[in-house]
Structures are given as C-alpha cells and as structure tokens.
Amino acid sequence: MIFNPILIALLVLLVLVAASIKVLYEYERGVVFFLGRFQAVKGPGLIIVVPVIQQMRRVDLRTIVMDVPSQDVISRDNVSVKVNAVIYFRVIDPERAIIQVEDYYAATGQLAQTTLRSVLGQHELDEMLAEREKLNRDIQNILDAETDIWGIKVSNVELKHVDIDESMIRAIARQAEAERERRAKIINAEGEFQAAERIRQAAAIIASQPQALQLRYLQTLNDIGIQNNTTVVFPVPMDLLRPLLDAERQSMGNADNR
C-alpha cells in the first residue's frame, strides 16, 4: 500500500486545525498558557489555540450553588448540633481562579465547612435558632474575604437545617413553657398593680370629698335593691344620720326654751 505524503500532510493539518479551534460560550472564559506561562484570558466565541505550544483551561463564570454537608458543631453553651448550609459563589477573575489554587471548587467547599464550624461554635443555641440572618452575613463576609485571593466572589450563604437531639428538643419545649408562664405572671402582676393604683386614686378622691362617699353608698344600696329581692341588713353610716340628729336636738332645744 502506497501512502501519499501530500494526503498525509493534509490529514495532519486538518487534525491540528480541528484541535486548535475552541468555542467558548458566553458564560465561559479560557485561560491560555504559552509554553506553561500565562498568556491571556480569552473568550467568549471562537478562539485559536496552537496545539502543544498553547494550552487552555475553561472557567465557568456562572453562579455555583454548593451544598455544604452537615457539620457537627458544639455551641458556646456546650450543645451538640448538626448544621448544614448552602453557599452561592462565582468566579470573577479566571486567571487567579486557575493559577492561585489547584481546584477552586473543592477549596471553597472545604473552607465553607471549616468556617461554618468556627463561626457557629462562637454562638449559643438560641442565637443559632433566632439569629440566622446575622449568622449568614457573618459566614458570607468571612468566606468572601478568604476567597478573594482566588478570584472567587461569595454572594450568599444560607443555613438550611439545625438538627438537635430529641432530649434537647424536650428541654427547649420546657424552657419555652416556663418562659410563657413567667410572662403570664408578669402580665397578671402588672394588671393587679394598675388596678391597685386606680383604687388608691379613687380612695384619695373620695376621702377629699365626703359627699362622694355618701353618693357611692346610696348607689350601692340601689344596686343591691335592684339585683336582689331578699332583705338586706346594711349598716347606716353616722355621717348620713348626723344632720338628722343635729336637727332633732336643735328642735328639742327650741322647745325647752319656750
């Protein structure tokens, strides 16, 4: 079999041309190296990479959603919990993402796990349950600062689940019940205090105006007469009888003088 050198050269040329043509999507960039040295960041679109002499690494610029596995965390009040989270990040500098770290995806994931344990370990269990927004911001700020050297931007962190032991759930329920009882007692005591204050003010007003006491007395007699059909023996204050007694004594004195 006779090989045609021209045909072979054409085939080799076609293979080289096919290998040198790269197409990058709008969300992709190509980090090109020339004989092992960084040359340029190219794309999107059609680019030419000379085989053997040039090498290219593709980098996806879209936001990556990473699920952080459950981490065993011991809170500041010595409660063991399992916490998992999700982080959103993207590459903003393809050059640094390829050159500064071997695998930016794995590095970001490992850093997220250690940061999650470190930050949550500084807080109590109640803070983990009630202040998630604050914890999310703290973790996001730390990750964003640490990954900046890799050309990574961490845009958001969300705590998904905080799993607690069954015994701790019962303890939290008892604590919540005790808190509700404490609030109820405080509200009841506050109501009694306000009522006593009003009674004190009313008593002061009545004491300053004896006529008001007499009117209140007569009103009470009227209410009892309307609501009850039985005979009621009610003591009559001397203040009501004193004017009558004085008038009687005066009339008797006038009669004696005559």
C-alpha positions as a printed NumPy array, in Angstrom:
array([[  0.   ,   0.   ,   0.   ],
       [  1.43 ,   3.348,  -1.072],
       [  0.853,   6.38 ,   1.182],
       [  0.528,   9.744,  -0.446],
       [  2.691,  12.217,   1.503],
       [  0.512,  15.142,   0.467],
       [ -2.617,  13.393,   1.645],
       [ -0.974,  12.535,   4.96 ],
       [  0.168,  16.153,   5.403],
       [ -3.34 ,  17.371,   4.684],
       [ -4.806,  14.971,   7.206],
       [ -2.298,  16.068,   9.851],
       [ -3.048,  19.693,   9.057],
       [ -6.782,  19.113,   9.385],
       [ -6.297,  17.385,  12.742],
       [ -4.165,  20.275,  14.004],
       [ -6.684,  22.854,  12.803],
       [ -9.568,  20.954,  14.418],
       [ -7.609,  20.667,  17.659],
       [ -6.712,  24.35 ,  17.646],
       [-10.269,  25.661,  17.221],
       [-12.075,  26.234,  20.506],
       [-15.571,  27.624,  21.018],
       [-16.39 ,  29.261,  24.336],
       [-19.946,  30.026,  25.404],
       [-20.995,  33.44 ,  26.703],
       [-20.62 ,  32.264,  30.305],
       [-17.172,  30.721,  29.728],
       [-13.646,  32.075,  29.604],
       [-10.445,  30.381,  28.511],
       [ -7.207,  30.839,  30.453],
       [ -4.471,  30.359,  27.833],
       [ -0.904,  29.343,  28.667],
       [  2.016,  29.666,  26.235],
       [  4.64 ,  27.02 ,  26.924],
       [  3.472,  26.853,  30.531],
       [  3.382,  30.604,  31.139],
       [  0.158,  32.552,  31.49 ],
       [ -0.624,  34.404,  28.277],
       [ -4.196,  35.737,  28.303],
       [ -7.837,  35.206,  29.221],
       [ -9.862,  34.735,  26.052],
       [-13.493,  34.322,  25.093],
       [-16.336,  34.078,  24.595],
       [-16.633,  32.965,  21.   ],
       [-14.201,  31.287,  18.609],
       [-10.532,  31.245,  19.632],
       [ -7.448,  29.56 ,  18.218],
       [ -5.137,  27.575,  20.489],
       [ -1.972,  26.223,  18.885],
       [ -1.615,  22.569,  19.899],
       [  1.428,  21.608,  22.031],
       [  2.616,  25.216,  22.254],
       [ -0.528,  26.594,  23.9  ],
       [ -2.849,  25.09 ,  26.467],
       [ -6.253,  26.329,  27.592],
       [ -8.285,  25.852,  30.771],
       [-12.014,  26.531,  30.673],
       [-13.611,  28.509,  33.519],
       [-17.365,  28.764,  34.111],
       [-18.459,  32.238,  35.236],
       [-21.99 ,  31.285,  36.262],
       [-23.084,  31.265,  39.905],
       [-22.37 ,  27.915,  41.524],
       [-24.712,  26.52 ,  44.169],
       [-22.814,  24.333,  46.648],
       [-24.496,  22.234,  49.316],
       [-22.291,  22.146,  52.42 ],
       [-22.613,  18.741,  54.164],
       [-23.87 ,  18.542,  57.757],
       [-21.245,  19.633,  60.249],
       [-21.055,  18.625,  63.91 ],
       [-20.935,  21.875,  65.866],
       [-20.631,  22.407,  69.61 ],
       [-22.209,  25.711,  70.546],
       [-20.821,  28.1  ,  73.127],
       [-23.271,  26.706,  75.721],
       [-21.97 ,  23.16 ,  75.035],
       [-24.887,  21.885,  72.946],
       [-24.053,  19.462,  70.128],
       [-25.943,  20.158,  66.894],
       [-25.695,  19.225,  63.227],
       [-25.82 ,  22.151,  60.816],
       [-25.782,  22.215,  57.026],
       [-25.847,  25.161,  54.663],
       [-25.823,  26.214,  51.023],
       [-23.458,  28.799,  49.539],
       [-23.645,  30.749,  46.281],
       [-20.404,  31.829,  44.626],
       [-18.935,  32.548,  41.209],
       [-15.593,  33.181,  39.544],
       [-14.889,  36.848,  38.893],
       [-11.194,  36.501,  37.96 ],
       [-10.492,  33.391,  35.826],
       [ -6.731,  33.974,  35.91 ],
       [ -6.471,  33.814,  39.689],
       [ -9.032,  31.004,  39.927],
       [ -6.73 ,  28.797,  37.824],
       [ -3.297,  29.978,  38.968],
       [ -3.756,  30.709,  42.685],
       [ -5.495,  27.467,  43.692],
       [ -5.422,  23.927,  42.35 ],
       [ -9.19 ,  23.325,  42.481],
       [-11.211,  26.396,  43.417],
       [-14.436,  24.401,  43.753],
       [-13.016,  21.923,  46.278],
       [-11.087,  24.658,  48.103],
       [-14.203,  26.788,  48.509],
       [-16.182,  23.809,  49.789],
       [-13.577,  22.888,  52.403],
       [-13.242,  26.492,  53.514],
       [-17.043,  26.75 ,  53.866],
       [-17.132,  23.702,  56.146],
       [-14.391,  24.94 ,  58.484],
       [-15.822,  28.463,  58.573],
       [-19.281,  27.103,  59.369],
       [-17.977,  25.205,  62.388],
       [-15.798,  28.09 ,  63.556],
       [-18.477,  30.798,  63.395],
       [-21.356,  28.768,  64.84 ],
       [-19.156,  27.484,  67.669],
       [-18.902,  31.063,  68.952],
       [-22.676,  31.368,  69.435],
       [-25.228,  29.804,  71.762],
       [-28.016,  27.538,  70.567],
       [-30.683,  30.229,  70.987],
       [-28.702,  32.534,  68.682],
       [-28.396,  29.799,  66.04 ],
       [-32.168,  29.376,  66.031],
       [-33.211,  33.026,  66.292],
       [-30.465,  34.99 ,  64.517],
       [-29.897,  33.113,  61.278],
       [-29.749,  36.243,  59.158],
       [-26.877,  37.629,  61.223],
       [-25.013,  34.307,  61.147],
       [-25.492,  34.064,  57.375],
       [-23.941,  37.511,  56.909],
       [-21.011,  36.71 ,  59.216],
       [-20.176,  33.477,  57.39 ],
       [-20.601,  35.121,  53.972],
       [-18.268,  38.005,  54.873],
       [-15.552,  35.649,  56.111],
       [-15.773,  33.374,  53.065],
       [-15.804,  36.324,  50.674],
       [-12.66 ,  37.784,  52.248],
       [-10.819,  34.446,  52.259],
       [-11.688,  33.503,  48.67 ],
       [-10.967,  36.917,  47.196],
       [ -7.339,  35.918,  46.569],
       [ -8.643,  33.05 ,  44.403],
       [-10.803,  35.354,  42.295],
       [-13.979,  33.977,  43.874],
       [-16.985,  36.063,  44.953],
       [-19.233,  34.507,  47.621],
       [-22.565,  36.241,  47.135],
       [-24.751,  34.484,  49.707],
       [-24.778,  31.875,  52.479],
       [-27.921,  30.269,  53.887],
       [-28.166,  27.957,  56.885],
       [-30.591,  25.19 ,  55.907],
       [-31.101,  22.973,  58.945],
       [-30.07 ,  22.997,  62.598],
       [-30.692,  19.45 ,  63.862],
       [-30.952,  18.99 ,  67.635],
       [-31.128,  15.822,  69.738],
       [-34.558,  14.704,  70.94 ],
       [-33.631,  15.3  ,  74.593],
       [-32.589,  18.852,  73.785],
       [-35.879,  19.445,  71.932],
       [-37.79 ,  18.449,  75.074],
       [-35.599,  20.728,  77.183],
       [-36.264,  23.636,  74.811],
       [-40.006,  22.927,  74.998],
       [-39.887,  23.006,  78.814],
       [-37.899,  26.236,  78.685],
       [-40.44 ,  27.809,  76.318],
       [-43.317,  26.75 ,  78.596],
       [-41.564,  28.214,  81.63 ],
       [-40.988,  31.443,  79.718],
       [-44.678,  31.675,  78.816],
       [-45.656,  31.117,  82.462],
       [-43.214,  33.813,  83.559],
       [-44.689,  36.287,  81.104],
       [-48.24 ,  35.428,  82.198],
       [-47.358,  36.045,  85.843],
       [-45.695,  39.344,  84.983],
       [-48.748,  40.466,  82.999],
       [-51.072,  39.414,  85.837],
       [-48.949,  41.249,  88.428],
       [-48.842,  44.329,  86.22 ],
       [-52.64 ,  44.262,  85.928],
       [-53.052,  43.971,  89.71 ],
       [-50.621,  46.833,  90.209],
       [-52.544,  49.091,  87.837],
       [-55.855,  48.144,  89.449],
       [-54.467,  48.882,  92.942],
       [-53.154,  52.217,  91.723],
       [-56.577,  53.151,  90.356],
       [-58.269,  52.111,  93.606],
       [-55.79 ,  54.222,  95.575],
       [-56.518,  57.228,  93.386],
       [-60.293,  56.7  ,  93.749],
       [-59.97 ,  56.395,  97.521],
       [-57.983,  59.632,  97.661],
       [-60.664,  61.435,  95.661],
       [-63.488,  60.078,  97.828],
       [-61.594,  60.946, 101.034],
       [-61.234,  64.533,  99.857],
       [-64.987,  64.775,  99.095],
       [-67.215,  63.158, 101.81 ],
       [-70.3  ,  63.777,  99.669],
       [-68.852,  61.414,  97.076],
       [-68.727,  58.641,  99.694],
       [-72.352,  59.187, 100.575],
       [-73.366,  59.111,  96.917],
       [-71.409,  55.91 ,  96.432],
       [-73.119,  54.426,  99.47 ],
       [-76.577,  55.265,  98.165],
       [-75.706,  53.897,  94.728],
       [-74.589,  50.615,  96.278],
       [-77.88 ,  50.353,  98.176],
       [-79.777,  50.976,  94.951],
       [-77.805,  48.283,  93.084],
       [-78.444,  45.746,  95.837],
       [-82.155,  46.544,  95.836],
       [-82.393,  46.003,  92.072],
       [-80.328,  42.806,  91.842],
       [-81.549,  41.031,  94.994],
       [-85.141,  40.543,  96.182],
       [-84.13 ,  39.38 ,  99.676],
       [-83.957,  41.522, 102.753],
       [-80.542,  43.028, 103.286],
       [-79.389,  44.482, 106.58 ],
       [-76.914,  47.205, 105.718],
       [-75.201,  49.405, 108.338],
       [-76.033,  53.088, 108.004],
       [-73.032,  55.405, 108.376],
       [-73.338,  58.03 , 111.054],
       [-72.43 ,  60.66 , 108.506],
       [-75.86 ,  60.213, 106.968],
       [-77.695,  60.374, 110.297],
       [-75.71 ,  63.194, 111.871],
       [-77.606,  66.002, 110.051],
       [-80.925,  64.488, 111.173],
       [-79.747,  64.115, 114.778],
       [-78.448,  67.667, 114.87 ],
       [-81.754,  68.968, 113.54 ],
       [-83.632,  66.938, 116.181],
       [-81.506,  68.272, 119.026],
       [-81.951,  71.819, 117.754],
       [-85.742,  71.471, 117.638],
       [-85.834,  69.978, 121.136],
       [-83.711,  72.833, 122.484],
       [-86.012,  75.382, 120.989],
       [-88.997,  73.662, 122.594],
       [-87.376,  73.727, 126.047],
       [-86.591,  77.425, 125.732],
       [-90.239,  78.086, 125.171]])
